[in-house]
Amino acid sequence: MHTITSSSGLSLNSLIRKTSPPPPPGQTQQFVPVRFVIQCGYRFDSANTNASTMNTNGAPASNNFAGYVGASRADWQSSCAILASKVVSQQQDTEKTGGTGEITVVNGHKTLDLVPIDNLPKPLTITDLSPAPLHGSQLRVAYQGVPGAYSEAAAGKAYPNCEAIPCDQFEVAFQAVELWIADRAVLPVENSLGGSIHRNYDLLLRHRLHIVGEVQLPVHHCLLALPGVRKEYLTRVISHPQALAQCELTLTKLGLNVAREAVDDTAGAAEYIAANNLRDTAAIASARAAELYGLQILAEGIQDDSSNVTRFVMLAREPIIPRTDRPFKTSIVFAHEEGTSVLFKVLSAFAFRNISLTKIESRPHRNRPIRLVDDANVGTAKHFEYLFYVDFEASMADVRAQNALAEVQEFTSFLRVLGSYPIDMTPWCPSREE
């Protein structure tokens, strides 16, 4: 009986003994299988040595495996793979020659008649469960608001011909993607006049969705009311808090002595006025909302700055593969525990590599809002703990970005990549309504 270790010099041909004498012409050479044992040179416990651990000479194997091909588990697995390929190759050669010889036992199997690979069931992948990301006509895209909202327009710009799914809250849009009700979500994160939408920054950290793209949408606000209503009859203006902030100066210039009231979204304000026949109330919303809900436009372009643009991010369950053939942006969030000096070190990791930061946003740490610092001479000081959201212009496929994040990780107690995605490079015209 032959014993084979991973370093054995035996070949497969030596394991198969031909019958003698050679067969007469026209008959097939018969093979007699040689019983053999495959012995692994890799051991989990060097102390577990027994009598069956023998080398090819019959001597007990040494505990020291240095120099053996099978000195590591990886080497042993490679040797097994090579041996298995030789067995299959030998069987194929026998079949080609029309031989009747067979190997009776290999690795405990009585036959090598394996199931053809083509007949095995194909495992499901994420692409079988979700539409392709670039086929906008097949995607279900969640947005916050009702039809006519700016978020709906952003969803249509990000994924043309998609099926837009309205959600009453930002939280619902996140959950719609996580529960496979929607394939993507398009949500606002900042406006050039109103600043950041902090709620969505908090939700980005709470949920496990990935940013896969961004879209910038020019915002063209209109003052809407029921048909026949004049501006001097108004006592109240309702809209999203961001829209009210973006039109504050213009409302004053129009001479409107009205109360401002915040609602969930701009188009929802228009829908509310139409549904309740409110003739003393106006809404700040888009021209499309006026068309959908049968309102008249009292004033157009009432935003305080014509260069009013909102940045939306596209969210998905799976990240996209970063590339370097086009401009990319990466969003991260991190926390640290040692004060402002650490923040300087983190930011310098990008500066030293000439990586441009496009945004930095700090938010109080919800789980640990207060940090206590004891000083024997002064006393105890209380500081807010912060999370920092940073956007920088580089792809995660870029070696510079990889090295920068490796250095950032040394100074932070928490680091998460929210997404690496293409920068929105579409032309932007603030004077044209989207």
FIFIDO-511518 format. One record per residue (C-alpha): residue number from 0; x negated, y, z; residue in one letter; chain. Coordinates in Angstrom, 2 decimals. Layout:
N
ATOM pos       u       v       w code unit
ATOM NUM       X       Y       Z    A    A
...
This chain:
434
ATOM pos       u       v       w code unit
ATOM   0    0.00    0.00    0.00    M    A
ATOM   1   -1.38    3.39   -1.02    H    A
ATOM   2   -1.13    6.37    1.25    T    A
ATOM   3   -1.25    9.81   -0.36    I    A
ATOM   4   -2.09   13.02    1.41    T    A
ATOM   5   -1.85   16.41   -0.22    S    A
ATOM   6   -5.62   16.29   -0.78    S    A
ATOM   7   -5.66   12.76   -2.17    S    A
ATOM   8   -7.36   12.31   -5.50    G    A
ATOM   9   -4.95    9.59   -6.64    L    A
ATOM  10   -3.03   10.25   -9.83    S    A
ATOM  11    0.40    8.94  -10.75    L    A
ATOM  12   -1.09    6.63  -13.40    N    A
ATOM  13   -3.02    4.82  -10.69    S    A
ATOM  14    0.19    4.14   -8.81    L    A
ATOM  15    1.81    2.24  -11.70    I    A
ATOM  16    0.40   -1.22  -12.38    R    A
ATOM  17    0.81   -2.60  -15.85    K    A
ATOM  18    1.58   -6.28  -16.34    T    A
ATOM  19   -1.06   -8.38  -18.04    S    A
ATOM  20   -1.74   -9.62  -20.58    P    A
ATOM  21   -0.58   -6.95  -23.07    P    A
ATOM  22    2.83   -7.82  -24.58    P    A
ATOM  23    3.11   -9.25  -28.12    P    A
ATOM  24    3.85   -6.77  -30.91    P    A
ATOM  25    7.42   -5.56  -30.87    G    A
ATOM  26    7.91   -6.01  -27.12    Q    A
ATOM  27    7.82   -3.31  -24.46    T    A
ATOM  28    5.07   -2.94  -21.92    Q    A
ATOM  29    6.43   -3.86  -18.45    Q    A
ATOM  30    5.56   -1.83  -15.39    F    A
ATOM  31    5.48   -3.00  -11.82    V    A
ATOM  32    5.97   -0.22   -9.27    P    A
ATOM  33    3.42    0.13   -6.57    V    A
ATOM  34    4.81    0.90   -3.14    R    A
ATOM  35    3.32    4.10   -1.79    F    A
ATOM  36    3.76    6.51    1.08    V    A
ATOM  37    3.41   10.27    0.79    I    A
ATOM  38    1.73   11.70    3.85    Q    A
ATOM  39    1.79   15.41    4.65    C    A
ATOM  40   -1.44   17.08    5.70    G    A
ATOM  41    0.53   19.83    7.38    Y    A
ATOM  42    1.43   19.25   11.03    R    A
ATOM  43    3.66   21.19   13.40    F    A
ATOM  44    1.81   19.89   16.46    D    A
ATOM  45   -1.83   18.98   16.15    S    A
ATOM  46   -1.57   16.91   19.34    A    A
ATOM  47    0.99   14.50   17.85    N    A
ATOM  48   -1.45   12.03   16.32    T    A
ATOM  49   -0.33    8.41   15.89    N    A
ATOM  50   -1.53    5.27   14.21    A    A
ATOM  51    0.40    5.97   11.01    S    A
ATOM  52   -1.64    9.12   10.33    T    A
ATOM  53   -4.29    7.65    8.07    M    A
ATOM  54   -6.31    8.99    5.22    N    A
ATOM  55   -6.83    7.12    1.95    T    A
ATOM  56   -9.76    5.18    3.44    N    A
ATOM  57   -7.59    3.84    6.27    G    A
ATOM  58   -9.35    5.90    8.91    A    A
ATOM  59   -7.40    8.06   11.33    P    A
ATOM  60   -6.98   11.60   10.06    A    A
ATOM  61   -8.81   14.31   11.91    S    A
ATOM  62   -6.99   17.02   13.82    N    A
ATOM  63   -9.01   19.58   11.92    N    A
ATOM  64   -7.37   20.19    8.52    F    A
ATOM  65   -9.79   22.86    7.39    A    A
ATOM  66  -10.72   22.40    3.73    G    A
ATOM  67   -7.73   20.18    2.97    Y    A
ATOM  68   -5.42   21.24    0.16    V    A
ATOM  69   -2.53   20.57    2.53    G    A
ATOM  70   -3.93   22.61    5.37    A    A
ATOM  71   -0.86   24.86    5.28    S    A
ATOM  72    2.82   24.23    4.78    R    A
ATOM  73    2.80   26.27    1.56    A    A
ATOM  74   -0.01   24.11    0.11    D    A
ATOM  75    1.83   20.94    1.08    W    A
ATOM  76    5.06   22.11   -0.58    Q    A
ATOM  77    3.13   23.00   -3.72    S    A
ATOM  78    1.54   19.55   -3.79    S    A
ATOM  79    4.94   17.90   -3.43    C    A
ATOM  80    6.29   19.99   -6.30    A    A
ATOM  81    3.36   18.95   -8.52    I    A
ATOM  82    3.82   15.29   -7.61    L    A
ATOM  83    7.56   15.42   -8.32    A    A
ATOM  84    6.94   17.00  -11.71    S    A
ATOM  85    4.52   14.17  -12.58    K    A
ATOM  86    7.11   11.56  -11.64    V    A
ATOM  87    9.77   13.16  -13.83    V    A
ATOM  88    7.27   13.58  -16.66    S    A
ATOM  89    6.31    9.90  -16.45    Q    A
ATOM  90    9.97    8.85  -16.55    Q    A
ATOM  91   10.59   11.00  -19.63    Q    A
ATOM  92    7.60    9.45  -21.38    D    A
ATOM  93    8.95    5.96  -20.62    T    A
ATOM  94   12.38    6.86  -22.04    E    A
ATOM  95   10.82    8.23  -25.23    K    A
ATOM  96    8.92    4.99  -25.85    T    A
ATOM  97   12.05    2.90  -25.25    G    A
ATOM  98   10.52    1.16  -22.23    G    A
ATOM  99   12.55   -0.69  -19.67    T    A
ATOM 100   10.27   -0.08  -16.76    G    A
ATOM 101   11.52    2.10  -13.93    E    A
ATOM 102   10.33    3.49  -10.66    I    A
ATOM 103   12.47    1.93   -7.97    T    A
ATOM 104   11.91    4.28   -5.05    V    A
ATOM 105   10.64    7.85   -5.00    V    A
ATOM 106   10.97    9.92   -1.81    N    A
ATOM 107   13.67    7.57   -0.56    G    A
ATOM 108   15.85    7.78   -3.70    H    A
ATOM 109   16.59    4.55   -5.51    K    A
ATOM 110   16.88    6.24   -8.89    T    A
ATOM 111   15.71    9.36  -10.66    L    A
ATOM 112   18.98    9.78  -12.56    D    A
ATOM 113   19.55   13.29  -11.25    L    A
ATOM 114   22.66   15.33  -12.00    V    A
ATOM 115   22.01   17.51  -15.08    P    A
ATOM 116   21.46   21.13  -14.15    I    A
ATOM 117   24.01   22.30  -16.69    D    A
ATOM 118   26.76   20.37  -14.88    N    A
ATOM 119   26.13   21.94  -11.47    L    A
ATOM 120   28.57   24.67  -10.37    P    A
ATOM 121   27.16   28.16  -10.73    K    A
ATOM 122   27.00   30.08   -7.41    P    A
ATOM 123   29.01   33.27   -7.16    L    A
ATOM 124   27.12   36.53   -7.24    T    A
ATOM 125   28.15   40.05   -6.38    I    A
ATOM 126   28.77   40.74  -10.07    T    A
ATOM 127   31.49   38.08  -10.10    D    A
ATOM 128   33.37   39.90   -7.36    L    A
ATOM 129   32.96   43.49   -8.45    S    A
ATOM 130   33.12   45.26  -11.83    P    A
ATOM 131   29.96   46.49  -13.48    A    A
ATOM 132   28.96   49.89  -12.04    P    A
ATOM 133   28.74   51.68  -15.38    L    A
ATOM 134   32.12   50.63  -16.74    H    A
ATOM 135   34.20   53.47  -15.37    G    A
ATOM 136   37.38   52.25  -17.04    S    A
ATOM 137   37.30   49.12  -14.86    Q    A
ATOM 138   36.46   50.76  -11.55    L    A
ATOM 139   38.79   51.60   -8.71    R    A
ATOM 140   37.46   54.76   -7.11    V    A
ATOM 141   38.69   56.00   -3.72    A    A
ATOM 142   38.81   59.70   -2.88    Y    A
ATOM 143   40.22   61.77   -0.04    Q    A
ATOM 144   43.35   63.73   -0.84    G    A
ATOM 145   46.30   63.49   -3.22    V    A
ATOM 146   46.46   63.81   -7.01    P    A
ATOM 147   45.25   67.24   -8.02    G    A
ATOM 148   42.51   67.39   -5.39    A    A
ATOM 149   39.00   68.44   -6.32    Y    A
ATOM 150   37.82   65.04   -5.13    S    A
ATOM 151   40.00   63.42   -7.79    E    A
ATOM 152   38.33   65.60  -10.43    A    A
ATOM 153   34.92   64.61   -9.05    A    A
ATOM 154   35.87   60.92   -9.22    A    A
ATOM 155   36.89   61.38  -12.85    G    A
ATOM 156   33.62   63.15  -13.64    K    A
ATOM 157   31.56   60.46  -11.91    A    A
ATOM 158   33.46   57.53  -13.44    Y    A
ATOM 159   35.46   58.56  -16.53    P    A
ATOM 160   38.70   56.63  -17.12    N    A
ATOM 161   38.52   55.02  -13.68    C    A
ATOM 162   41.54   54.16  -11.55    E    A
ATOM 163   41.52   56.86   -8.88    A    A
ATOM 164   42.87   55.75   -5.49    I    A
ATOM 165   43.98   58.60   -3.17    P    A
ATOM 166   43.28   58.23    0.57    C    A
ATOM 167   44.69   60.43    3.32    D    A
ATOM 168   41.42   60.53    5.30    Q    A
ATOM 169   37.69   60.25    4.65    F    A
ATOM 170   37.57   57.24    6.98    E    A
ATOM 171   40.17   55.43    4.87    V    A
ATOM 172   38.10   55.98    1.71    A    A
ATOM 173   35.08   54.34    3.39    F    A
ATOM 174   37.15   51.40    4.56    Q    A
ATOM 175   38.81   50.98    1.16    A    A
ATOM 176   35.40   50.17   -0.33    V    A
ATOM 177   34.32   47.96    2.56    E    A
ATOM 178   37.55   45.93    2.34    L    A
ATOM 179   37.25   45.51   -1.47    W    A
ATOM 180   40.38   47.58   -2.11    I    A
ATOM 181   38.22   50.00   -4.08    A    A
ATOM 182   34.92   49.52   -5.88    D    A
ATOM 183   33.51   53.01   -5.26    R    A
ATOM 184   34.23   56.09   -3.20    A    A
ATOM 185   33.49   59.69   -4.21    V    A
ATOM 186   33.34   62.03   -1.23    L    A
ATOM 187   32.11   65.60   -0.70    P    A
ATOM 188   29.06   66.21    1.48    V    A
ATOM 189   28.31   69.92    1.00    E    A
ATOM 190   29.54   73.11   -0.62    N    A
ATOM 191   27.48   76.07   -1.75    S    A
ATOM 192   29.68   78.48    0.27    L    A
ATOM 193   31.11   76.44    3.14    G    A
ATOM 194   28.04   74.35    3.88    G    A
ATOM 195   27.98   70.67    4.89    S    A
ATOM 196   31.02   68.48    5.45    I    A
ATOM 197   29.80   67.09    8.76    H    A
ATOM 198   32.51   64.49    9.03    R    A
ATOM 199   31.17   62.60    6.03    N    A
ATOM 200   27.60   62.74    7.32    Y    A
ATOM 201   28.78   61.07   10.52    D    A
ATOM 202   30.71   58.45    8.53    L    A
ATOM 203   27.66   57.68    6.37    L    A
ATOM 204   25.88   56.55    9.50    L    A
ATOM 205   28.86   54.69   10.96    R    A
ATOM 206   29.53   52.63    7.82    H    A
ATOM 207   27.20   50.43    5.80    R    A
ATOM 208   27.92   51.80    2.34    L    A
ATOM 209   25.12   52.93    0.02    H    A
ATOM 210   24.81   56.15   -1.96    I    A
ATOM 211   24.53   55.17   -5.63    V    A
ATOM 212   24.89   58.56   -7.29    G    A
ATOM 213   25.85   62.20   -6.96    E    A
ATOM 214   28.04   64.60   -8.91    V    A
ATOM 215   28.26   68.38   -8.65    Q    A
ATOM 216   31.65   69.93   -9.36    L    A
ATOM 217   32.29   73.68   -9.86    P    A
ATOM 218   35.23   74.72   -7.69    V    A
ATOM 219   37.78   77.14   -9.18    H    A
ATOM 220   40.33   78.12   -6.51    H    A
ATOM 221   43.79   79.47   -7.29    C    A
ATOM 222   46.49   80.98   -5.08    L    A
ATOM 223   49.67   78.95   -5.64    L    A
ATOM 224   53.29   79.51   -4.60    A    A
ATOM 225   56.80   78.49   -5.63    L    A
ATOM 226   58.15   80.03   -8.83    P    A
ATOM 227   59.51   83.54   -8.27    G    A
ATOM 228   57.57   84.17   -5.05    V    A
ATOM 229   55.56   87.39   -4.94    R    A
ATOM 230   52.36   87.96   -2.96    K    A
ATOM 231   53.92   90.56   -0.67    E    A
ATOM 232   56.46   87.96    0.53    Y    A
ATOM 233   53.79   85.68    1.87    L    A
ATOM 234   53.20   85.25    5.60    T    A
ATOM 235   50.96   82.18    5.54    R    A
ATOM 236   48.25   80.56    3.41    V    A
ATOM 237   47.44   76.89    3.88    I    A
ATOM 238   44.58   74.80    2.50    S    A
ATOM 239   41.59   72.71    3.46    H    A
ATOM 240   39.30   74.46    6.01    P    A
ATOM 241   36.50   74.62    3.46    Q    A
ATOM 242   38.76   76.26    0.86    A    A
ATOM 243   39.98   78.82    3.37    L    A
ATOM 244   36.38   79.69    4.27    A    A
ATOM 245   35.42   79.98    0.61    Q    A
ATOM 246   38.23   82.49   -0.11    C    A
ATOM 247   38.20   84.56    3.10    E    A
ATOM 248   36.89   87.81    1.60    L    A
ATOM 249   39.04   87.62   -1.51    T    A
ATOM 250   42.23   87.09    0.48    L    A
ATOM 251   41.43   90.27    2.41    T    A
ATOM 252   40.76   92.21   -0.81    K    A
ATOM 253   44.13   91.10   -2.17    L    A
ATOM 254   45.76   92.88    0.76    G    A
ATOM 255   47.29   89.73    2.15    L    A
ATOM 256   48.05   90.07    5.85    N    A
ATOM 257   48.72   86.37    6.26    V    A
ATOM 258   47.92   83.63    8.72    A    A
ATOM 259   45.44   80.98    7.66    R    A
ATOM 260   46.37   77.41    8.45    E    A
ATOM 261   44.19   74.38    7.80    A    A
ATOM 262   45.55   71.15    6.35    V    A
ATOM 263   43.91   67.90    5.22    D    A
ATOM 264   43.25   68.85    1.58    D    A
ATOM 265   43.91   71.50   -1.06    T    A
ATOM 266   46.27   69.53   -3.28    A    A
ATOM 267   48.09   68.27   -0.21    G    A
ATOM 268   48.83   71.89    0.68    A    A
ATOM 269   50.42   72.43   -2.74    A    A
ATOM 270   52.43   69.23   -2.40    E    A
ATOM 271   53.63   70.28    1.06    Y    A
ATOM 272   54.92   73.63   -0.19    I    A
ATOM 273   56.79   72.03   -3.10    A    A
ATOM 274   58.29   69.25   -0.98    A    A
ATOM 275   59.57   71.64    1.72    N    A
ATOM 276   60.51   74.57   -0.56    N    A
ATOM 277   58.42   77.03    1.47    L    A
ATOM 278   58.88   80.45   -0.12    R    A
ATOM 279   56.82   82.35    2.45    D    A
ATOM 280   53.74   80.12    2.14    T    A
ATOM 281   50.99   79.91   -0.47    A    A
ATOM 282   48.35   77.28   -1.03    A    A
ATOM 283   44.73   77.46   -2.16    I    A
ATOM 284   44.23   74.66   -4.65    A    A
ATOM 285   43.34   73.86   -8.25    S    A
ATOM 286   45.25   74.81  -11.38    A    A
ATOM 287   45.97   71.12  -11.93    R    A
ATOM 288   47.69   70.95   -8.54    A    A
ATOM 289   49.97   73.80   -9.66    A    A
ATOM 290   50.87   71.85  -12.78    E    A
ATOM 291   51.51   68.61  -10.89    L    A
ATOM 292   53.73   70.13   -8.18    Y    A
ATOM 293   55.52   72.80  -10.18    G    A
ATOM 294   53.94   75.88   -8.58    L    A
ATOM 295   53.00   79.17  -10.14    Q    A
ATOM 296   49.52   80.70  -10.03    I    A
ATOM 297   49.54   84.07   -8.24    L    A
ATOM 298   45.78   84.62   -8.60    A    A
ATOM 299   42.92   82.69  -10.23    E    A
ATOM 300   39.30   82.43   -9.27    G    A
ATOM 301   39.84   83.65   -5.70    I    A
ATOM 302   36.66   82.08   -4.31    Q    A
ATOM 303   34.31   84.66   -2.81    D    A
ATOM 304   31.48   83.61   -5.12    D    A
ATOM 305   31.91   82.50   -8.72    S    A
ATOM 306   28.94   80.15   -8.26    S    A
ATOM 307   30.99   77.89   -6.03    N    A
ATOM 308   30.03   74.24   -6.36    V    A
ATOM 309   30.65   71.15   -4.25    T    A
ATOM 310   28.28   68.20   -4.18    R    A
ATOM 311   29.87   64.76   -4.01    F    A
ATOM 312   28.18   61.42   -3.42    V    A
ATOM 313   29.23   58.11   -4.92    M    A
ATOM 314   29.33   55.20   -2.47    L    A
ATOM 315   29.26   51.45   -3.09    A    A
ATOM 316   28.90   48.23   -1.14    R    A
ATOM 317   25.58   47.39   -2.77    E    A
ATOM 318   22.65   49.72   -3.57    P    A
ATOM 319   21.40   50.23   -7.09    I    A
ATOM 320   17.90   49.31   -8.20    I    A
ATOM 321   15.71   52.46   -8.05    P    A
ATOM 322   13.85   53.45  -11.20    R    A
ATOM 323   11.14   55.87  -12.22    T    A
ATOM 324   12.20   56.61  -15.80    D    A
ATOM 325   14.50   59.45  -14.75    R    A
ATOM 326   14.73   61.91  -11.81    P    A
ATOM 327   15.87   60.20   -8.62    F    A
ATOM 328   16.83   61.44   -5.19    K    A
ATOM 329   16.62   59.51   -1.93    T    A
ATOM 330   18.67   60.18    1.21    S    A
ATOM 331   17.49   59.02    4.64    I    A
ATOM 332   18.48   59.54    8.26    V    A
ATOM 333   16.11   59.24   11.21    F    A
ATOM 334   15.83   60.00   14.92    A    A
ATOM 335   12.87   60.59   17.19    H    A
ATOM 336   12.34   60.85   20.93    E    A
ATOM 337    9.36   63.13   21.43    E    A
ATOM 338   10.45   66.64   20.56    G    A
ATOM 339    9.75   69.00   17.68    T    A
ATOM 340    6.11   67.99   17.21    S    A
ATOM 341    7.26   64.64   15.85    V    A
ATOM 342    9.60   66.37   13.42    L    A
ATOM 343    6.65   68.30   12.02    F    A
ATOM 344    4.69   65.07   11.55    K    A
ATOM 345    7.63   63.47    9.77    V    A
ATOM 346    8.06   66.37    7.36    L    A
ATOM 347    4.33   66.58    6.72    S    A
ATOM 348    4.42   62.98    5.45    A    A
ATOM 349    6.37   64.29    2.47    F    A
ATOM 350    4.44   67.54    2.11    A    A
ATOM 351    1.05   65.79    1.90    F    A
ATOM 352    2.38   63.65   -0.97    R    A
ATOM 353    3.88   66.60   -2.82    N    A
ATOM 354    7.45   65.29   -2.42    I    A
ATOM 355   10.06   68.04   -2.48    S    A
ATOM 356   12.77   68.07    0.20    L    A
ATOM 357   16.14   69.27   -1.11    T    A
ATOM 358   18.06   69.13    2.16    K    A
ATOM 359   17.60   68.64    5.88    I    A
ATOM 360   20.62   68.42    8.17    E    A
ATOM 361   20.59   67.82   11.92    S    A
ATOM 362   23.49   66.28   13.80    R    A
ATOM 363   23.72   65.54   17.54    P    A
ATOM 364   23.14   61.89   18.39    H    A
ATOM 365   26.57   60.60   19.38    R    A
ATOM 366   25.32   57.70   21.50    N    A
ATOM 367   22.62   59.73   23.31    R    A
ATOM 368   23.57   63.42   23.18    P    A
ATOM 369   21.34   64.52   26.10    I    A
ATOM 370   17.66   63.84   26.71    R    A
ATOM 371   16.18   64.57   30.14    L    A
ATOM 372   12.60   65.78   30.43    V    A
ATOM 373   11.02   65.84   33.88    D    A
ATOM 374    8.25   68.27   34.72    D    A
ATOM 375    6.79   68.21   38.23    A    A
ATOM 376    6.06   71.95   38.11    N    A
ATOM 377    9.22   73.22   36.42    V    A
ATOM 378   11.95   70.66   37.03    G    A
ATOM 379   14.29   68.72   34.76    T    A
ATOM 380   15.22   70.03   31.35    A    A
ATOM 381   18.12   68.80   29.21    K    A
ATOM 382   17.76   68.66   25.44    H    A
ATOM 383   20.11   67.54   22.74    F    A
ATOM 384   19.14   64.39   20.88    E    A
ATOM 385   19.44   64.82   17.12    Y    A
ATOM 386   19.73   62.74   14.00    L    A
ATOM 387   18.12   64.24   10.91    F    A
ATOM 388   19.49   63.73    7.43    Y    A
ATOM 389   16.92   64.39    4.70    V    A
ATOM 390   17.20   64.34    0.90    D    A
ATOM 391   13.98   64.28   -1.12    F    A
ATOM 392   13.28   64.16   -4.84    E    A
ATOM 393   11.64   60.79   -5.38    A    A
ATOM 394   12.72   57.26   -6.15    S    A
ATOM 395   12.16   54.40   -3.75    M    A
ATOM 396   10.37   52.73   -6.67    A    A
ATOM 397    7.76   55.51   -6.43    D    A
ATOM 398    4.70   54.49   -4.42    V    A
ATOM 399    4.53   57.99   -2.92    R    A
ATOM 400    8.00   57.60   -1.43    A    A
ATOM 401    7.20   54.14   -0.09    Q    A
ATOM 402    4.05   55.37    1.62    N    A
ATOM 403    5.83   58.43    2.99    A    A
ATOM 404    8.57   56.32    4.58    L    A
ATOM 405    5.99   53.91    5.97    A    A
ATOM 406    4.34   56.86    7.72    E    A
ATOM 407    7.68   58.29    8.86    V    A
ATOM 408    8.56   54.99   10.47    Q    A
ATOM 409    5.53   55.27   12.73    E    A
ATOM 410    6.84   58.49   14.31    F    A
ATOM 411   10.57   57.72   14.52    T    A
ATOM 412   12.69   55.53   16.74    S    A
ATOM 413   15.30   55.01   14.01    F    A
ATOM 414   15.09   55.19   10.22    L    A
ATOM 415   17.64   54.23    7.59    R    A
ATOM 416   17.69   54.74    3.83    V    A
ATOM 417   21.21   55.80    2.85    L    A
ATOM 418   20.50   55.44   -0.86    G    A
ATOM 419   18.13   56.09   -3.76    S    A
ATOM 420   20.08   57.30   -6.78    Y    A
ATOM 421   19.87   59.37  -10.00    P    A
ATOM 422   20.05   63.15   -9.72    I    A
ATOM 423   23.05   64.77  -11.41    D    A
ATOM 424   21.49   66.39  -14.47    M    A
ATOM 425   24.70   67.43  -16.27    T    A
ATOM 426   24.92   71.11  -17.29    P    A
ATOM 427   26.84   73.30  -14.91    W    A
ATOM 428   28.90   76.33  -15.95    C    A
ATOM 429   30.42   78.21  -12.98    P    A
ATOM 430   32.67   80.37  -15.14    S    A
ATOM 431   34.51   77.38  -16.63    R    A
ATOM 432   37.18   75.59  -14.63    E    A
ATOM 433   36.67   71.86  -14.28    E    A
